[in-house]
Amino acid sequence: MAGGGDFYGGRPLAALGVNPERGVLRLSFVHYTTRAEMDKLLNALDDVL
């Protein structure tokens, strides 16, 4: 699962200099997330970043 926003952490994010308009990305993993899924995610993040 992936989500975006401030996740009710606006003050700490502001203290870290995170633009509140952009927020942050939160990714959730569980025991059945496969290695192939992780590799796909990491490759996509490499492409975007």
C-alpha distance matrix in Angstrom:
0.0 3.8 6.8 10.5 13.7 15.9 14.2 17.9 19.0 21.2 24.2 22.8 21.1 24.4 26.2 24.2 25.2 21.8 22.6 21.4 21.2 18.5 16.5 13.9 10.5 8.2 5.8 5.2 7.1 9.6 13.0 12.4 10.3 13.3 15.3 15.3 11.5 11.9 15.0 13.6 11.0 14.0 16.4 14.5 14.5 18.1 19.0 17.7 19.1
3.8 0.0 3.8 7.0 10.5 13.0 12.1 15.9 16.7 18.5 21.6 20.3 18.1 21.3 23.3 21.2 21.8 18.4 18.9 17.9 17.6 14.8 13.0 10.5 7.0 5.7 4.6 6.4 9.3 12.5 15.9 15.7 13.1 15.7 16.9 16.7 13.0 12.7 15.3 13.7 10.5 13.1 15.3 13.0 12.3 16.1 16.8 14.9 16.2
6.8 3.8 0.0 3.8 7.0 9.7 9.0 12.7 13.8 15.3 18.7 17.8 15.6 18.6 20.9 19.3 19.6 16.0 16.3 14.8 14.5 12.1 10.1 8.3 5.8 5.3 6.6 8.7 12.2 15.2 18.9 18.9 16.6 19.4 20.6 20.4 16.7 16.2 18.7 17.0 13.7 15.9 18.0 15.4 14.2 18.0 18.5 16.0 16.9
10.5 7.0 3.8 0.0 3.8 7.0 7.8 11.2 11.9 12.7 16.1 15.6 12.9 15.5 18.2 16.6 16.5 12.8 12.7 11.1 10.8 8.5 6.5 5.6 4.7 6.2 8.9 11.7 15.2 18.5 22.1 22.4 19.9 22.4 23.2 23.0 19.4 18.5 20.6 18.9 15.4 17.0 19.0 16.1 14.4 17.9 18.3 15.2 15.7
13.7 10.5 7.0 3.8 0.0 3.8 5.7 8.4 9.1 9.3 12.9 13.0 10.5 12.6 15.6 14.7 14.5 10.9 10.5 8.1 8.4 7.2 4.6 5.5 6.9 8.4 11.8 14.3 18.0 21.1 24.8 25.4 23.1 25.8 26.5 26.5 23.0 21.9 24.0 22.5 18.9 20.2 22.2 19.4 17.3 20.6 21.1 17.7 17.8
15.9 13.0 9.7 7.0 3.8 0.0 3.8 5.4 5.4 5.7 9.3 9.5 7.4 9.8 12.5 12.2 12.5 9.4 9.7 7.2 9.1 8.5 5.1 6.2 8.6 9.5 13.2 15.3 19.0 22.0 25.6 26.8 24.6 27.5 28.1 28.6 25.1 23.6 25.9 24.9 21.2 22.0 24.4 21.9 19.4 22.4 23.4 20.1 19.5
14.2 12.1 9.0 7.8 5.7 3.8 0.0 3.8 5.4 7.6 10.7 10.6 9.7 12.5 14.7 14.5 15.5 12.7 13.5 10.9 12.8 12.0 8.5 8.3 9.5 8.7 12.0 13.3 17.0 19.6 23.2 24.5 22.8 26.0 27.0 27.8 24.2 22.9 25.6 24.8 21.1 22.3 25.0 22.7 20.4 23.7 24.9 21.9 21.5
17.9 15.9 12.7 11.2 8.4 5.4 3.8 0.0 3.8 5.8 8.5 9.3 9.5 11.6 13.6 14.4 15.5 13.4 14.1 11.2 13.6 13.8 10.4 11.1 12.9 12.4 15.7 16.7 20.3 22.6 26.2 27.8 26.3 29.5 30.5 31.4 28.0 26.5 29.3 28.5 24.8 25.8 28.6 26.3 23.9 27.1 28.3 25.1 24.5
19.0 16.7 13.8 11.9 9.1 5.4 5.4 3.8 0.0 3.8 5.7 5.6 6.1 8.5 10.1 10.8 12.4 10.7 12.2 10.0 13.1 13.0 9.5 10.0 12.4 12.1 15.7 17.1 20.5 23.1 26.5 28.3 26.6 29.6 30.2 31.3 28.0 26.1 28.6 28.2 24.4 24.9 27.7 25.7 22.9 25.7 27.2 24.1 23.0
21.2 18.5 15.3 12.7 9.3 5.7 7.6 5.8 3.8 0.0 3.8 5.7 5.2 6.0 8.6 9.9 10.4 8.9 9.6 7.2 10.6 11.4 8.6 10.3 13.5 14.2 18.0 19.9 23.5 26.2 29.7 31.3 29.3 32.2 32.6 33.4 30.1 28.3 30.5 29.8 26.0 26.3 28.8 26.6 23.7 26.3 27.5 24.2 23.0
24.2 21.6 18.7 16.1 12.9 9.3 10.7 8.5 5.7 3.8 0.0 3.8 5.4 5.1 6.2 8.7 9.8 9.8 11.1 9.6 13.3 14.2 11.6 13.0 16.3 16.9 20.5 22.3 25.7 28.3 31.7 33.6 31.7 34.5 34.7 35.8 32.6 30.5 32.6 32.3 28.5 28.4 31.0 29.1 26.0 28.3 29.8 26.5 24.8
22.8 20.3 17.8 15.6 13.0 9.5 10.6 9.3 5.6 5.7 3.8 0.0 3.8 5.4 5.0 6.3 8.8 8.8 11.4 10.7 14.5 14.3 11.4 11.7 14.7 15.0 18.5 20.3 23.4 26.1 29.2 31.3 29.3 32.0 32.0 33.3 30.3 27.9 30.0 30.0 26.3 25.9 28.7 27.1 23.8 26.0 27.8 24.8 22.9
21.1 18.1 15.6 12.9 10.5 7.4 9.7 9.5 6.1 5.2 5.4 3.8 0.0 3.8 5.3 5.0 6.3 5.3 7.9 7.6 11.2 10.7 8.0 8.6 12.0 13.1 16.7 19.1 22.3 25.4 28.6 30.4 28.0 30.5 30.4 31.3 28.3 26.0 27.8 27.6 23.8 23.4 25.9 24.1 20.8 23.0 24.6 21.4 19.6
24.4 21.3 18.6 15.5 12.6 9.8 12.5 11.6 8.5 6.0 5.1 5.4 3.8 0.0 3.8 5.3 5.0 5.4 7.0 7.1 10.8 11.3 9.6 11.3 15.0 16.6 20.2 22.8 26.0 29.1 32.4 34.1 31.7 34.1 33.9 34.6 31.7 29.3 31.0 30.6 26.8 26.4 28.6 26.7 23.4 25.3 26.6 23.3 21.3
26.2 23.3 20.9 18.2 15.6 12.5 14.7 13.6 10.1 8.6 6.2 5.0 5.3 3.8 0.0 3.8 5.4 7.6 10.1 10.8 14.5 14.6 12.7 13.5 17.0 18.1 21.6 23.9 26.9 29.8 32.9 34.9 32.6 34.9 34.4 35.5 32.8 30.2 31.8 31.8 28.1 27.2 29.7 28.2 24.6 26.2 28.0 24.9 22.5
24.2 21.2 19.3 16.6 14.7 12.2 14.5 14.4 10.8 9.9 8.7 6.3 5.0 5.3 3.8 0.0 3.8 5.6 9.1 10.7 13.9 13.1 11.3 11.4 14.6 16.0 19.2 21.8 24.6 27.7 30.6 32.5 30.0 32.0 31.3 32.4 29.8 27.0 28.4 28.6 24.9 23.8 26.2 24.9 21.2 22.6 24.5 21.6 19.1
25.2 21.8 19.6 16.5 14.5 12.5 15.5 15.5 12.4 10.4 9.8 8.8 6.3 5.0 5.4 3.8 0.0 3.8 6.3 8.8 11.6 11.2 10.4 11.4 14.9 17.1 20.4 23.4 26.4 29.7 32.8 34.4 31.6 33.5 32.8 33.4 30.8 28.2 29.3 29.0 25.4 24.4 26.3 24.7 21.1 22.4 23.8 20.6 18.2
21.8 18.4 16.0 12.8 10.9 9.4 12.7 13.4 10.7 8.9 9.8 8.8 5.3 5.4 7.6 5.6 3.8 0.0 3.8 6.1 8.6 7.6 6.7 7.9 11.5 14.0 17.4 20.5 23.6 27.1 30.3 31.6 28.8 30.8 30.3 30.7 27.8 25.5 26.7 26.2 22.5 21.9 23.8 21.8 18.5 20.2 21.3 18.0 16.0
22.6 18.9 16.3 12.7 10.5 9.7 13.5 14.1 12.2 9.6 11.1 11.4 7.9 7.0 10.1 9.1 6.3 3.8 0.0 3.8 5.4 5.5 6.2 8.9 12.5 15.4 18.9 22.1 25.4 28.9 32.3 33.3 30.4 32.4 32.0 32.0 29.1 27.1 28.2 27.1 23.6 23.3 24.8 22.4 19.4 21.2 21.6 18.0 16.6
21.4 17.9 14.8 11.1 8.1 7.2 10.9 11.2 10.0 7.2 9.6 10.7 7.6 7.1 10.8 10.7 8.8 6.1 3.8 0.0 3.8 5.4 5.1 8.6 12.2 14.7 18.3 21.3 24.8 28.1 31.7 32.6 30.0 32.4 32.4 32.5 29.3 27.6 29.1 27.8 24.2 24.5 26.1 23.5 20.7 23.1 23.5 19.8 18.8
21.2 17.6 14.5 10.8 8.4 9.1 12.8 13.6 13.1 10.6 13.3 14.5 11.2 10.8 14.5 13.9 11.6 8.6 5.4 3.8 0.0 3.8 5.9 9.6 12.5 15.5 18.8 21.9 25.5 28.9 32.5 33.0 30.2 32.4 32.5 32.1 28.8 27.5 28.8 27.1 23.7 24.2 25.4 22.4 20.0 22.4 22.1 18.4 18.0
18.5 14.8 12.1 8.5 7.2 8.5 12.0 13.8 13.0 11.4 14.2 14.3 10.7 11.3 14.6 13.1 11.2 7.6 5.5 5.4 3.8 0.0 3.8 6.6 9.3 12.6 15.8 19.1 22.5 26.0 29.5 29.9 27.0 29.0 28.9 28.5 25.3 23.9 25.0 23.4 20.0 20.4 21.6 18.7 16.3 18.6 18.6 14.8 14.4
16.5 13.0 10.1 6.5 4.6 5.1 8.5 10.4 9.5 8.6 11.6 11.4 8.0 9.6 12.7 11.3 10.4 6.7 6.2 5.1 5.9 3.8 0.0 3.8 7.1 9.8 13.4 16.5 20.0 23.4 26.9 27.7 25.0 27.3 27.4 27.4 24.1 22.5 24.2 22.9 19.3 19.7 21.5 18.9 16.2 18.9 19.5 16.0 15.3
13.9 10.5 8.3 5.6 5.5 6.2 8.3 11.1 10.0 10.3 13.0 11.7 8.6 11.3 13.5 11.4 11.4 7.9 8.9 8.6 9.6 6.6 3.8 0.0 3.8 6.6 10.0 13.2 16.6 20.1 23.5 24.4 21.6 23.8 23.8 24.1 20.9 19.0 20.8 19.8 16.1 16.4 18.6 16.3 13.5 16.3 17.4 14.2 13.4
10.5 7.0 5.8 4.7 6.9 8.6 9.5 12.9 12.4 13.5 16.3 14.7 12.0 15.0 17.0 14.6 14.9 11.5 12.5 12.2 12.5 9.3 7.1 3.8 0.0 3.8 6.6 10.1 13.3 16.9 20.3 20.9 18.0 20.2 20.3 20.5 17.2 15.5 17.5 16.4 12.6 13.4 15.8 13.5 11.0 14.3 15.5 12.7 12.5
8.2 5.7 5.3 6.2 8.4 9.5 8.7 12.4 12.1 14.2 16.9 15.0 13.1 16.6 18.1 16.0 17.1 14.0 15.4 14.7 15.5 12.6 9.8 6.6 3.8 0.0 3.8 6.7 10.1 13.6 17.1 18.0 15.5 18.1 18.7 19.3 15.9 14.3 16.9 16.3 12.6 13.7 16.6 14.8 12.6 16.0 17.6 15.4 15.2
5.8 4.6 6.6 8.9 11.8 13.2 12.0 15.7 15.7 18.0 20.5 18.5 16.7 20.2 21.6 19.2 20.4 17.4 18.9 18.3 18.8 15.8 13.4 10.0 6.6 3.8 0.0 3.8 6.7 10.4 13.7 14.4 11.7 14.3 15.1 15.8 12.4 10.9 13.8 13.3 9.9 11.4 14.5 13.1 11.6 15.1 16.8 15.2 15.5
5.2 6.4 8.7 11.7 14.3 15.3 13.3 16.7 17.1 19.9 22.3 20.3 19.1 22.8 23.9 21.8 23.4 20.5 22.1 21.3 21.9 19.1 16.5 13.2 10.1 6.7 3.8 0.0 3.8 7.0 10.6 11.5 9.5 12.8 14.3 15.5 12.2 11.1 14.6 14.5 11.6 13.5 16.7 15.7 14.7 18.0 19.8 18.7 19.1
7.1 9.3 12.2 15.2 18.0 19.0 17.0 20.3 20.5 23.5 25.7 23.4 22.3 26.0 26.9 24.6 26.4 23.6 25.4 24.8 25.5 22.5 20.0 16.6 13.3 10.1 6.7 3.8 0.0 3.8 7.0 8.1 6.2 9.6 11.2 13.0 10.1 9.2 12.9 13.4 11.2 13.1 16.3 16.0 15.5 18.4 20.5 20.0 20.5
9.6 12.5 15.2 18.5 21.1 22.0 19.6 22.6 23.1 26.2 28.3 26.1 25.4 29.1 29.8 27.7 29.7 27.1 28.9 28.1 28.9 26.0 23.4 20.1 16.9 13.6 10.4 7.0 3.8 0.0 3.8 5.5 5.7 9.2 11.7 13.8 11.5 11.2 14.9 15.7 14.2 16.0 19.1 19.2 19.0 21.7 23.8 23.5 24.1
13.0 15.9 18.9 22.1 24.8 25.6 23.2 26.2 26.5 29.7 31.7 29.2 28.6 32.4 32.9 30.6 32.8 30.3 32.3 31.7 32.5 29.5 26.9 23.5 20.3 17.1 13.7 10.6 7.0 3.8 0.0 3.8 5.7 8.2 10.7 13.3 12.0 11.8 15.3 16.6 15.8 17.3 20.3 20.9 21.0 23.3 25.5 25.8 26.3
12.4 15.7 18.9 22.4 25.4 26.8 24.5 27.8 28.3 31.3 33.6 31.3 30.4 34.1 34.9 32.5 34.4 31.6 33.3 32.6 33.0 29.9 27.7 24.4 20.9 18.0 14.4 11.5 8.1 5.5 3.8 0.0 3.8 6.0 9.4 11.2 10.0 11.0 14.1 14.9 14.8 16.9 19.3 19.8 20.6 22.9 24.7 25.2 26.2
10.3 13.1 16.6 19.9 23.1 24.6 22.8 26.3 26.6 29.3 31.7 29.3 28.0 31.7 32.6 30.0 31.6 28.8 30.4 30.0 30.2 27.0 25.0 21.6 18.0 15.5 11.7 9.5 6.2 5.7 5.7 3.8 0.0 3.8 6.8 8.4 6.5 7.2 10.6 11.3 11.0 13.1 15.5 16.0 16.8 19.1 20.8 21.4 22.4
13.3 15.7 19.4 22.4 25.8 27.5 26.0 29.5 29.6 32.2 34.5 32.0 30.5 34.1 34.9 32.0 33.5 30.8 32.4 32.4 32.4 29.0 27.3 23.8 20.2 18.1 14.3 12.8 9.6 9.2 8.2 6.0 3.8 0.0 3.8 5.3 5.2 6.4 8.7 9.9 10.8 12.5 14.3 15.5 16.8 18.5 20.2 21.4 22.5
15.3 16.9 20.6 23.2 26.5 28.1 27.0 30.5 30.2 32.6 34.7 32.0 30.4 33.9 34.4 31.3 32.8 30.3 32.0 32.4 32.5 28.9 27.4 23.8 20.3 18.7 15.1 14.3 11.2 11.7 10.7 9.4 6.8 3.8 0.0 3.8 5.4 5.1 6.1 8.6 9.9 10.5 12.2 14.2 15.3 16.3 18.3 20.0 20.8
15.3 16.7 20.4 23.0 26.5 28.6 27.8 31.4 31.3 33.4 35.8 33.3 31.3 34.6 35.5 32.4 33.4 30.7 32.0 32.5 32.1 28.5 27.4 24.1 20.5 19.3 15.8 15.5 13.0 13.8 13.3 11.2 8.4 5.3 3.8 0.0 3.8 5.4 5.0 6.1 8.6 9.9 10.5 12.3 14.2 15.2 16.5 18.4 19.8
11.5 13.0 16.7 19.4 23.0 25.1 24.2 28.0 28.0 30.1 32.6 30.3 28.3 31.7 32.8 29.8 30.8 27.8 29.1 29.3 28.8 25.3 24.1 20.9 17.2 15.9 12.4 12.2 10.1 11.5 12.0 10.0 6.5 5.2 5.4 3.8 0.0 3.8 5.4 5.0 6.2 8.7 9.9 10.6 12.4 14.2 15.4 16.6 18.2
11.9 12.7 16.2 18.5 21.9 23.6 22.9 26.5 26.1 28.3 30.5 27.9 26.0 29.3 30.2 27.0 28.2 25.5 27.1 27.6 27.5 23.9 22.5 19.0 15.5 14.3 10.9 11.1 9.2 11.2 11.8 11.0 7.2 6.4 5.1 5.4 3.8 0.0 3.8 5.4 5.1 6.1 8.5 9.9 10.6 12.2 14.2 15.4 16.2
15.0 15.3 18.7 20.6 24.0 25.9 25.6 29.3 28.6 30.5 32.6 30.0 27.8 31.0 31.8 28.4 29.3 26.7 28.2 29.1 28.8 25.0 24.2 20.8 17.5 16.9 13.8 14.6 12.9 14.9 15.3 14.1 10.6 8.7 6.1 5.0 5.4 3.8 0.0 3.8 5.4 5.1 6.1 8.5 9.9 10.4 12.3 14.3 15.2
13.6 13.7 17.0 18.9 22.5 24.9 24.8 28.5 28.2 29.8 32.3 30.0 27.6 30.6 31.8 28.6 29.0 26.2 27.1 27.8 27.1 23.4 22.9 19.8 16.4 16.3 13.3 14.5 13.4 15.7 16.6 14.9 11.3 9.9 8.6 6.1 5.0 5.4 3.8 0.0 3.8 5.6 5.2 6.2 8.7 9.9 10.7 12.4 14.2
11.0 10.5 13.7 15.4 18.9 21.2 21.1 24.8 24.4 26.0 28.5 26.3 23.8 26.8 28.1 24.9 25.4 22.5 23.6 24.2 23.7 20.0 19.3 16.1 12.6 12.6 9.9 11.6 11.2 14.2 15.8 14.8 11.0 10.8 9.9 8.6 6.2 5.1 5.4 3.8 0.0 3.8 5.5 5.1 6.2 8.6 9.9 10.6 12.0
14.0 13.1 15.9 17.0 20.2 22.0 22.3 25.8 24.9 26.3 28.4 25.9 23.4 26.4 27.2 23.8 24.4 21.9 23.3 24.5 24.2 20.4 19.7 16.4 13.4 13.7 11.4 13.5 13.1 16.0 17.3 16.9 13.1 12.5 10.5 9.9 8.7 6.1 5.1 5.6 3.8 0.0 3.8 5.4 5.1 6.1 8.6 9.9 10.3
16.4 15.3 18.0 19.0 22.2 24.4 25.0 28.6 27.7 28.8 31.0 28.7 25.9 28.6 29.7 26.2 26.3 23.8 24.8 26.1 25.4 21.6 21.5 18.6 15.8 16.6 14.5 16.7 16.3 19.1 20.3 19.3 15.5 14.3 12.2 10.5 9.9 8.5 6.1 5.2 5.5 3.8 0.0 3.8 5.4 5.0 6.3 8.7 9.9
14.5 13.0 15.4 16.1 19.4 21.9 22.7 26.3 25.7 26.6 29.1 27.1 24.1 26.7 28.2 24.9 24.7 21.8 22.4 23.5 22.4 18.7 18.9 16.3 13.5 14.8 13.1 15.7 16.0 19.2 20.9 19.8 16.0 15.5 14.2 12.3 10.6 9.9 8.5 6.2 5.1 5.4 3.8 0.0 3.8 5.4 5.1 6.3 8.6
14.5 12.3 14.2 14.4 17.3 19.4 20.4 23.9 22.9 23.7 26.0 23.8 20.8 23.4 24.6 21.2 21.1 18.5 19.4 20.7 20.0 16.3 16.2 13.5 11.0 12.6 11.6 14.7 15.5 19.0 21.0 20.6 16.8 16.8 15.3 14.2 12.4 10.6 9.9 8.7 6.2 5.1 5.4 3.8 0.0 3.8 5.3 5.1 5.8
18.1 16.1 18.0 17.9 20.6 22.4 23.7 27.1 25.7 26.3 28.3 26.0 23.0 25.3 26.2 22.6 22.4 20.2 21.2 23.1 22.4 18.6 18.9 16.3 14.3 16.0 15.1 18.0 18.4 21.7 23.3 22.9 19.1 18.5 16.3 15.2 14.2 12.2 10.4 9.9 8.6 6.1 5.0 5.4 3.8 0.0 3.8 5.5 5.3
19.0 16.8 18.5 18.3 21.1 23.4 24.9 28.3 27.2 27.5 29.8 27.8 24.6 26.6 28.0 24.5 23.8 21.3 21.6 23.5 22.1 18.6 19.5 17.4 15.5 17.6 16.8 19.8 20.5 23.8 25.5 24.7 20.8 20.2 18.3 16.5 15.4 14.2 12.3 10.7 9.9 8.6 6.3 5.1 5.3 3.8 0.0 3.8 5.8
17.7 14.9 16.0 15.2 17.7 20.1 21.9 25.1 24.1 24.2 26.5 24.8 21.4 23.3 24.9 21.6 20.6 18.0 18.0 19.8 18.4 14.8 16.0 14.2 12.7 15.4 15.2 18.7 20.0 23.5 25.8 25.2 21.4 21.4 20.0 18.4 16.6 15.4 14.3 12.4 10.6 9.9 8.7 6.3 5.1 5.5 3.8 0.0 3.8
19.1 16.2 16.9 15.7 17.8 19.5 21.5 24.5 23.0 23.0 24.8 22.9 19.6 21.3 22.5 19.1 18.2 16.0 16.6 18.8 18.0 14.4 15.3 13.4 12.5 15.2 15.5 19.1 20.5 24.1 26.3 26.2 22.4 22.5 20.8 19.8 18.2 16.2 15.2 14.2 12.0 10.3 9.9 8.6 5.8 5.3 5.8 3.8 0.0
